[in-house]
Amino acid sequence: MRYFIVIIAAVFLTSALALQNGNYNQGKKVWKAPKSADNLKNPFKDKTSSALDGEKIFVQSCASCHGKEGIGNGPAGISLNPKPANLTSKEAQEQSDGAIFWKISNGNGTMVAWKYSLSEKQRWHLVDYIRELGKKIK
């Protein structure tokens, strides 16, 4: 229960800071990682094993907003503005692994910066699982 309260507090604090700093991009849903993020290299060679680890993390940390299938329809994401991203979309899947990792790490608006609660390894596992989500839709 304490962990849940910390997550909720982090979401609200992140949202307030984003509004204060103008990170909502005037209502547009465009969120780009810096070009330098494309240089970040995924350290995992065995993507299947990494994605399996990522799935567990996704269910615990991401599905409440992004939904079980990653399409942005999770129960906690219903009232968020902007809405959680559809991780299976062409736009999401066309990003580099480094850009996805950067976004997971740094957050934006109502998206939590997971670098404070997930290890680097766990965040890369999430990248590999997001890639698997994209394959399921095609």
DRENLUM-59211 format. One line per 3 residues: number of its first residue (from 1); for each residue x, y, z of N, C-alpha, C, O, CB. Coordinates in Angstrom, 3 decimals, m for minus. Glycine has a CB too. Example, Ala and Ser with C-alpha at 12.3 -4.5 7.8 and 13.67 -1.06 7.14 Angstrom:
1) 13.190 m5.690 7.800 12.300 m4.500 7.800 13.200 m3.300 7.800 14.236 m3.319 8.465 11.308 m4.473 9.046  12.850 m2.250 7.080 13.670 m1.060 7.140 12.900 0.030 7.870 13.409 1.138 8.039 14.084 m0.598 5.725
This chain:
1) 0.823 m1.190 0.000 0.000 0.000 0.000 0.872 1.261 0.000 0.564 2.237 m0.684 m0.939 m0.006 1.209  1.952 1.229 0.767 2.843 2.386 0.835 3.452 2.657 m0.541 3.588 3.812 m0.944 3.959 2.158 1.888  3.821 1.584 m1.267 4.413 1.728 m2.600 3.407 2.383 m3.545 3.769 3.250 m4.341 4.864 0.348 m3.157
4) 2.147 1.967 m3.454 1.092 2.518 m4.305 0.945 4.015 m4.051 0.816 4.790 m4.999 m0.250 1.792 m4.053  0.962 4.428 m2.795 0.825 5.834 m2.440 2.004 6.635 m2.985 1.825 7.759 m3.453 0.723 6.000 m0.913  3.202 6.067 m2.928 4.383 6.745 m3.460 4.247 6.932 m4.971 4.579 7.995 m5.496 5.665 5.947 m3.128
7) 3.765 5.913 m5.666 3.580 6.011 m7.128 2.565 7.093 m7.457 2.804 7.919 m8.337 3.120 4.653 m7.722  1.429 7.098 m6.757 0.398 8.103 m7.018 0.950 9.503 m6.754 0.716 10.420 m7.542 m0.854 7.843 m6.145  1.674 9.671 m5.661 2.271 10.973 m5.347 3.255 11.395 m6.436 3.298 12.564 m6.819 2.981 10.927 m3.980
10) 4.033 10.455 m6.925 5.004 10.758 m7.985 4.298 11.201 m9.258 4.751 12.129 m9.928 5.889 9.535 m8.274  3.196 10.546 m9.595 2.434 10.920 m10.800 1.916 12.347 m10.659 2.056 13.150 m11.581 1.250 9.935 m11.040  1.324 12.668 m9.522 0.788 14.018 m9.331 1.896 15.065 m9.321 1.734 16.138 m9.903 m0.007 14.091 m8.030
13) 3.008 14.773 m8.673 4.117 15.717 m8.634 4.692 15.937 m10.024 4.969 17.071 m10.417 5.205 15.222 m7.687  4.871 14.853 m10.765 5.382 14.948 m12.129 4.440 15.769 m12.991 4.886 16.592 m13.790 5.577 13.553 m12.734  3.135 15.549 m12.836 2.143 16.299 m13.607 2.230 17.788 m13.293 2.223 18.620 m14.201 0.727 15.778 m13.314
16) 2.311 18.121 m12.017 2.383 19.524 m11.608 3.636 20.194 m12.162 3.577 21.328 m12.638 2.358 19.637 m10.080  4.759 19.502 m12.101 6.010 20.061 m12.627 5.951 20.227 m14.133 6.459 21.206 m14.679 7.193 19.174 m12.252  5.334 19.273 m14.798 5.218 19.358 m16.260 4.371 20.563 m16.656 4.717 21.282 m17.593 4.605 18.061 m16.837
19) 3.277 20.784 m15.959 2.439 21.945 m16.243 3.214 23.235 m15.999 3.146 24.174 m16.792 1.166 21.917 m15.383  3.943 23.268 m14.902 4.707 24.447 m14.548 5.783 24.739 m15.591 6.040 25.897 m15.918 5.336 24.273 m13.172  6.405 23.691 m16.108 7.499 23.858 m17.060 7.053 23.858 m18.512 7.886 23.991 m19.408 8.503 22.779 m16.859
22) 5.756 23.711 m18.766 5.250 23.752 m20.131 5.587 22.527 m20.955 5.713 22.639 m22.174 5.776 24.948 m20.814  5.737 21.359 m20.343 6.123 20.160 m21.080 4.975 19.446 m21.759 5.172 18.370 m22.323 6.795 19.219 m20.168  3.791 20.008 m21.723 2.668 19.348 m22.378 2.613 19.642 m23.864 1.759 19.096 m24.562 1.375 19.766 m21.734
25) 3.483 20.472 m24.360 3.579 20.760 m25.781 2.257 21.290 m26.332 1.816 20.879 m27.405 4.001 19.511 m26.541  1.635 22.195 m25.602 0.386 22.835 m25.988 m0.685 21.829 m26.420 m1.387 22.056 m27.405 0.643 23.816 m27.103  m0.807 20.736 m25.697 m1.860 19.763 m25.958 m1.545 18.760 m27.054 m2.305 17.814 m27.261 m3.096 20.472 m26.309
28) m0.457 18.946 m27.745 m0.095 18.002 m28.801 0.445 16.723 m28.174 1.050 16.751 m27.102 0.949 18.621 m29.767  0.225 15.618 m28.845 0.663 14.334 m28.300 2.056 13.944 m28.797 2.445 12.780 m28.700 m0.337 13.246 m28.664  2.797 14.896 m29.321 4.135 14.611 m29.824 5.126 14.718 m28.681 5.230 15.753 m28.023 4.518 15.573 m30.976
31) 5.851 13.634 m28.456 6.880 13.630 m27.423 8.095 12.941 m28.025 8.077 11.739 m28.290 6.391 12.909 m26.101  9.131 13.706 m28.232 10.334 13.162 m28.849 11.479 13.148 m27.854 11.695 14.100 m27.103 10.719 13.970 m30.089  12.192 12.060 m27.871 13.420 11.975 m27.078 14.490 12.786 m27.809 14.401 12.962 m29.024 13.878 10.472 m26.865
34) 15.492 13.278 m27.094 16.571 13.993 m27.785 17.311 13.052 m28.739 17.384 11.844 m28.511 17.559 14.606 m26.762  17.852 13.625 m29.799 18.592 12.824 m30.794 19.682 11.981 m30.153 19.966 10.876 m30.616 19.211 13.733 m31.852  20.295 12.489 m29.093 21.371 11.757 m28.420 20.873 10.415 m27.857 21.665 9.492 m27.672 21.965 12.613 m27.288
37) 19.588 10.309 m27.590 19.038 9.055 m27.057 19.173 7.920 m28.075 19.270 6.752 m27.699 17.556 9.241 m26.666  19.179 8.267 m29.356 19.324 7.234 m30.393 20.665 6.514 m30.296 20.813 5.410 m30.821 19.176 7.856 m31.779  21.634 7.124 m29.634 22.960 6.516 m29.478 23.030 5.518 m28.330 24.013 4.787 m28.208 23.992 7.590 m29.264
40) 21.999 5.478 m27.486 21.981 4.517 m26.389 21.777 3.120 m26.969 20.874 2.910 m27.779 20.864 4.863 m25.354  22.591 2.188 m26.568 22.539 0.836 m27.133 21.992 m0.163 m26.126 22.415 m0.210 m24.971 23.928 0.397 m27.597  21.056 m0.946 m26.588 20.453 m2.002 m25.773 21.519 m3.059 m25.488 22.094 m3.619 m26.421 19.208 m2.637 m26.493
43) 21.790 m3.341 m24.211 22.858 m4.279 m23.878 22.471 m5.752 m24.013 23.335 m6.623 m23.911 23.314 m4.025 m22.488  21.199 m6.043 m24.237 20.756 m7.436 m24.244 20.757 m8.024 m25.648 20.146 m7.485 m26.571 19.365 m7.547 m23.641  21.452 m9.129 m25.784 21.498 m9.846 m27.062 20.330 m10.815 m27.179 19.757 m10.978 m28.257 22.829 m10.602 m27.210
46) 19.976 m11.461 m26.065 18.870 m12.418 m26.048 17.571 m11.655 m25.787 17.128 m11.530 m24.646 19.096 m13.529 m24.963  16.973 m11.151 m26.860 15.783 m10.311 m26.741 14.587 m11.078 m26.187 13.761 m10.500 m25.481 15.429 m9.721 m28.089  14.481 m12.349 m26.488 13.347 m13.144 m26.015 13.362 m13.258 m24.495 12.345 m13.026 m23.842 13.367 m14.541 m26.649
49) 14.496 m13.610 m23.944 14.625 m13.729 m22.495 14.438 m12.373 m21.821 13.778 m12.279 m20.786 15.992 m14.322 m22.126  15.007 m11.339 m22.393 14.876 m9.998 m21.843 13.416 m9.548 m21.863 12.933 m8.951 m20.901 15.750 m9.012 m22.626  12.719 m9.835 m22.956 11.314 m9.448 m23.075 10.444 m10.170 m22.048 9.473 m9.599 m21.552 10.804 m9.738 m24.486
52) 10.777 m11.403 m21.727 10.025 m12.135 m20.696 10.181 m11.459 m19.341 9.218 m11.343 m18.583 10.498 m13.605 m20.613  11.391 m11.015 m19.041 11.606 m10.256 m17.810 10.860 m8.922 m17.875 10.289 m8.465 m16.886 13.117 m10.019 m17.573  10.878 m8.316 m19.050 10.187 m7.041 m19.244 8.684 m7.155 m19.078 8.038 m6.230 m18.589 10.497 m6.491 m20.607
55) 8.132 m8.273 m19.479 6.688 m8.470 m19.344 6.271 m8.413 m17.870 5.260 m7.797 m17.529 6.267 m9.821 m19.967  7.042 m9.047 m17.016 6.735 m9.028 m15.573 6.770 m7.601 m15.035 5.900 m7.202 m14.261 7.737 m9.915 m14.788  7.758 m6.848 m15.439 7.887 m5.463 m14.992 6.739 m4.622 m15.553 6.178 m3.775 m14.858 9.253 m4.873 m15.425
58) 6.400 m4.868 m16.816 5.320 m4.129 m17.463 3.998 m4.328 m16.724 3.274 m3.366 m16.467 5.177 m4.566 m18.924  3.690 m5.566 m16.388 2.445 m5.867 m15.678 2.406 m5.126 m14.342 1.364 m4.597 m13.955 2.299 m7.393 m15.453  3.526 m5.087 m13.645 3.585 m4.448 m12.329 3.606 m2.918 m12.397 3.005 m2.250 m11.555 4.806 m4.931 m11.591
61) 4.288 m2.372 m13.385 4.559 m0.931 m13.380 3.885 m0.120 m14.485 3.725 1.091 m14.339 6.008 m0.725 m13.473  3.492 m0.755 m15.576 3.055 0.011 m16.739 1.614 m0.260 m17.179 0.938 0.630 m17.695 3.965 m0.272 m17.873  1.156 m1.482 m16.972 m0.160 m1.888 m17.492 m1.305 m1.082 m16.905 m2.334 m0.919 m17.560 m0.395 m3.352 m17.216
64) m1.156 m0.574 m15.694 m2.254 0.186 m15.104 m2.595 1.414 m15.945 m3.752 1.831 m15.975 m1.898 0.609 m13.678  m1.625 1.992 m16.619 m1.877 3.139 m17.499 m1.928 2.737 m18.974 m2.834 3.148 m19.699 m0.801 4.199 m17.296  m0.961 1.936 m19.418 m0.865 1.592 m20.836 m1.751 0.420 m21.234 m1.907 0.147 m22.424 0.559 1.275 m21.183
67) m2.335 m0.278 m20.265 m3.187 m1.420 m20.568 m2.381 m2.682 m20.748 m1.187 m2.637 m21.045 m4.004 m1.155 m21.807  m3.038 m3.805 m20.567 m2.373 m5.109 m20.644 m1.725 m5.353 m22.012 m0.669 m5.978 m22.105 m3.375 m6.218 m20.345  m2.368 m4.855 m23.063 m1.828 m5.045 m24.426 m0.951 m3.886 m24.870 m0.408 m3.907 m25.975 m2.964 m5.222 m25.421
70) m0.804 m2.864 m24.011 0.060 m1.732 m24.345 m0.567 m0.707 m25.264 0.146 0.103 m25.855 1.297 m2.228 m24.968  m1.893 m0.720 m25.402 m2.533 0.193 m26.358 m2.989 1.512 m25.721 m3.623 2.334 m26.383 m3.723 m0.494 m26.996  m2.671 1.709 m24.454 m2.977 2.979 m23.810 m4.335 3.041 m23.141 m4.849 4.128 m22.880 m2.890 4.057 m24.799
73) m4.921 1.888 m22.860 m6.280 1.856 m22.313 m6.359 1.295 m20.900 m7.378 0.716 m20.525 m7.163 1.048 m23.210  m5.316 1.452 m20.121 m5.319 0.939 m18.760 m6.264 1.727 m17.865 m6.530 2.900 m18.131 m3.917 0.970 m18.188  m6.769 1.111 m16.822 m7.750 1.773 m15.956 m7.224 3.047 m15.285 m7.996 3.983 m15.074 m8.207 0.810 m14.895
76) m5.959 3.105 m14.952 m5.402 4.312 m14.320 m5.136 5.411 m15.341 m4.943 6.567 m14.962 m4.106 3.975 m13.579  m5.123 5.077 m16.615 m4.841 6.056 m17.653 m6.060 6.768 m18.198 m5.933 7.723 m18.965 m4.141 5.401 m18.761  m7.237 6.314 m17.812 m8.475 6.868 m18.358 m8.579 8.373 m18.141 m8.980 9.108 m19.044 m9.671 6.178 m17.733
79) m8.222 8.825 m16.958 m8.395 10.249 m16.636 m7.145 11.087 m16.897 m7.139 12.286 m16.621 m8.795 10.397 m15.192  m6.103 10.476 m17.417 m4.866 11.233 m17.645 m4.958 12.097 m18.894 m5.622 11.746 m19.870 m3.678 10.283 m17.762  m4.278 13.231 m18.837 m4.188 14.104 m19.991 m2.752 14.616 m20.054 m2.343 15.365 m19.167 m5.225 15.285 m19.908
82) m1.989 14.249 m21.047 m2.396 13.462 m22.206 m2.573 11.985 m21.866 m2.076 11.498 m20.851 m1.379 13.612 m23.318  m3.284 11.295 m22.732 m3.535 9.871 m22.559 m2.229 9.091 m22.703 m1.316 9.534 m23.399 m4.581 9.374 m23.581  m2.135 7.930 m22.047 m0.947 7.081 m22.212 m0.777 6.669 m23.678 m1.751 6.480 m24.407 m1.049 5.823 m21.312
85) 0.457 6.541 m24.076 0.766 6.181 m25.460 0.329 4.763 m25.786 0.315 3.882 m24.926 2.254 6.332 m25.722  m0.027 4.564 m27.047 m0.248 3.233 m27.584 1.128 2.716 m27.987 1.686 3.146 m28.997 m1.270 3.239 m28.805  1.665 1.810 m27.212 3.030 1.323 m27.430 3.140 0.383 m28.622 4.244 0.028 m29.037 3.527 0.620 m26.192
88) 2.005 m0.019 m29.172 2.007 m0.893 m30.344 1.900 m0.093 m31.639 1.991 m0.659 m32.728 0.862 m1.897 m30.257  1.707 1.215 m31.524 1.508 2.054 m32.713 2.772 2.125 m33.560 3.882 1.865 m33.095 1.077 3.466 m32.304  2.560 2.484 m34.804 3.670 2.657 m35.742 4.651 3.707 m35.204 5.866 3.520 m35.270 3.141 3.072 m37.145
91) 4.114 4.809 m34.674 4.952 5.889 m34.161 5.825 5.414 m33.007 7.007 5.749 m32.937 4.088 7.062 m33.713  5.248 4.642 m32.112 6.016 4.139 m30.961 7.057 3.126 m31.407 8.199 3.165 m30.951 5.080 3.504 m29.916  6.673 2.230 m32.285 7.571 1.153 m32.704 8.683 1.626 m33.634 9.711 0.959 m33.751 6.781 0.071 m33.384
94) 8.495 2.764 m34.295 9.539 3.289 m35.185 10.663 3.990 m34.429 11.702 4.296 m35.014 8.929 4.251 m36.181  10.471 4.245 m33.152 11.513 4.885 m32.348 12.669 3.916 m32.112 12.490 2.698 m32.114 10.937 5.374 m30.998  13.839 4.475 m31.912 14.992 3.630 m31.597 14.829 3.057 m30.192 14.079 3.590 m29.375 16.322 4.435 m31.712
97) 15.539 1.967 m29.925 15.535 1.407 m28.571 15.991 2.465 m27.564 15.450 2.566 m26.463 16.449 0.156 m28.492  16.985 3.241 m27.957 17.504 4.273 m27.064 16.467 5.336 m26.736 16.394 5.803 m25.600 18.717 4.923 m27.679  15.664 5.721 m27.723 14.622 6.727 m27.496 13.559 6.191 m26.539 13.106 6.908 m25.646 13.972 7.146 m28.833
100) 13.167 4.943 m26.723 12.180 4.334 m25.826 12.753 4.237 m24.417 12.070 4.550 m23.442 11.758 2.931 m26.337  13.996 3.807 m24.310 14.665 3.714 m23.007 14.706 5.086 m22.334 14.429 5.203 m21.140 16.101 3.152 m23.167  15.047 6.113 m23.095 15.131 7.467 m22.567 13.768 7.921 m22.035 13.686 8.506 m20.956 15.635 8.436 m23.651
103) 12.715 7.653 m22.783 11.367 8.048 m22.360 10.945 7.310 m21.088 10.384 7.913 m20.174 10.356 7.777 m23.483  11.212 6.019 m21.035 10.908 5.250 m19.823 11.677 5.837 m18.645 11.128 5.981 m17.553 11.260 3.744 m20.011  12.916 6.167 m18.859 13.779 6.662 m17.799 13.369 8.040 m17.291 13.351 8.278 m16.083 15.194 6.706 m18.283
106) 13.041 8.947 m18.208 12.847 10.349 m17.850 11.404 10.791 m17.668 11.144 11.801 m17.014 13.460 11.188 m18.875  10.471 10.051 m18.234 9.079 10.430 m18.097 8.770 11.769 m18.732 9.655 12.455 m19.243 8.703 10.462 m16.657  7.490 12.130 m18.689 7.039 13.399 m19.266 5.583 13.609 m18.865 4.751 12.727 m19.076 7.202 13.412 m20.832
109) 5.278 14.735 m18.305 3.893 14.990 m17.920 3.430 13.974 m16.890 4.009 13.868 m15.810 2.975 14.958 m19.146  2.398 13.237 m17.222 1.868 12.247 m16.287 2.642 10.936 m16.323 2.407 10.049 m15.503 0.412 11.984 m16.588  3.558 10.813 m17.264 4.405 9.611 m17.342 5.515 9.714 m16.311 6.302 10.661 m16.320 5.003 9.433 m18.772
112) 5.569 8.735 m15.427 6.558 8.710 m14.350 7.970 8.523 m14.917 8.159 7.800 m15.896 6.232 7.584 m13.346  8.943 9.166 m14.306 10.358 8.943 m14.632 10.795 7.690 m13.877 11.040 7.741 m12.672 11.263 10.200 m14.250  10.892 6.576 m14.583 11.150 5.289 m13.932 12.606 5.100 m13.524 12.926 4.111 m12.863 10.744 4.170 m14.847
115) 13.495 6.011 m13.895 14.905 5.867 m13.505 15.094 5.928 m11.994 16.142 5.534 m11.480 15.744 6.950 m14.166  14.089 6.417 m11.289 14.188 6.507 m9.838 13.728 5.238 m9.125 14.025 5.047 m7.946 13.384 7.674 m9.350  13.008 4.375 m9.831 12.495 3.175 m9.156 12.776 1.869 m9.893 12.574 0.794 m9.330 11.022 3.309 m8.962
118) 13.233 1.941 m11.129 13.612 0.732 m11.875 15.083 0.834 m12.258 15.570 1.903 m12.626 12.718 0.545 m13.151  15.772 m0.280 m12.165 17.185 m0.290 m12.540 17.341 m0.095 m14.045 16.377 m0.229 m14.799 17.851 m1.606 m12.102  18.542 0.218 m14.472 18.826 0.361 m15.901 18.482 m0.941 m16.633 17.883 m0.923 m17.708 20.317 0.738 m16.130
121) 18.864 m2.044 m16.041 18.593 m3.362 m16.615 17.075 m3.572 m16.797 16.630 m4.034 m17.848 19.191 m4.475 m15.711  16.302 m3.231 m15.779 14.852 m3.401 m15.853 14.249 m2.523 m16.955 13.326 m2.946 m17.652 14.207 m3.067 m14.496  14.765 m1.316 m17.110 14.240 m0.419 m18.150 14.553 m0.942 m19.549 13.750 m0.773 m20.467 14.820 0.990 m17.982
124) 15.729 m1.584 m19.719 16.034 m2.194 m21.018 15.143 m3.412 m21.264 14.743 m3.667 m22.400 17.523 m2.601 m21.088  14.832 m4.160 m20.212 13.896 m5.274 m20.365 12.542 m4.755 m20.856 11.903 m5.386 m21.698 13.732 m6.041 m19.023  12.111 m3.626 m20.339 10.857 m3.030 m20.793 10.922 m2.673 m22.275 9.954 m2.889 m23.006 10.530 m1.784 m19.966
127) 12.039 m2.136 m22.720 12.207 m1.820 m24.144 11.990 m3.082 m24.977 11.264 m3.056 m25.971 13.620 m1.220 m24.420  12.617 m4.179 m24.574 12.476 m5.427 m25.330 11.046 m5.945 m25.298 10.569 m6.506 m26.285 13.422 m6.488 m24.779  10.359 m5.765 m24.181 8.966 m6.198 m24.117 8.071 m5.305 m24.978 7.142 m5.800 m25.616 8.474 m6.193 m22.664
130) 8.334 m4.023 m25.005 7.558 m3.108 m25.872 7.720 m3.517 m27.325 6.768 m3.438 m28.102 8.012 m1.627 m25.678  8.904 m3.951 m27.698 9.114 m4.448 m29.074 8.240 m5.689 m29.341 7.676 m5.842 m30.424 10.624 m4.794 m29.307  8.142 m6.554 m28.347 7.292 m7.759 m28.487 5.813 m7.366 m28.608 5.074 m7.970 m29.386 7.491 m8.716 m27.268
133) 5.389 m6.372 m27.852 3.998 m5.909 m27.964 3.709 m5.457 m29.388 2.637 m5.731 m29.928 3.719 m4.754 m26.969  4.662 m4.769 m29.989 4.495 m4.294 m31.367 4.368 m5.422 m32.357 3.652 m5.292 m33.349 5.649 m3.419 m31.759  5.044 m6.528 m32.116 4.977 m7.692 m33.018 3.621 m8.367 m32.957 3.165 m8.926 m33.955 6.069 m8.705 m32.670
136) 2.968 m8.325 m31.805 1.677 m9.004 m31.628 0.572 m8.344 m32.434 m0.390 m9.010 m32.816 1.290 m9.025 m30.158  0.687 m7.074 m32.697 m0.349 m6.317 m33.399 m0.268 m6.518 m34.908 m1.292 m6.517 m35.592 m0.235 m4.834 m33.067  0.911 m6.685 m35.414 1.107 m6.767 m36.877 0.490 m8.003 m37.466 0.568 m8.216 m38.676 2.577 m6.738 m37.220
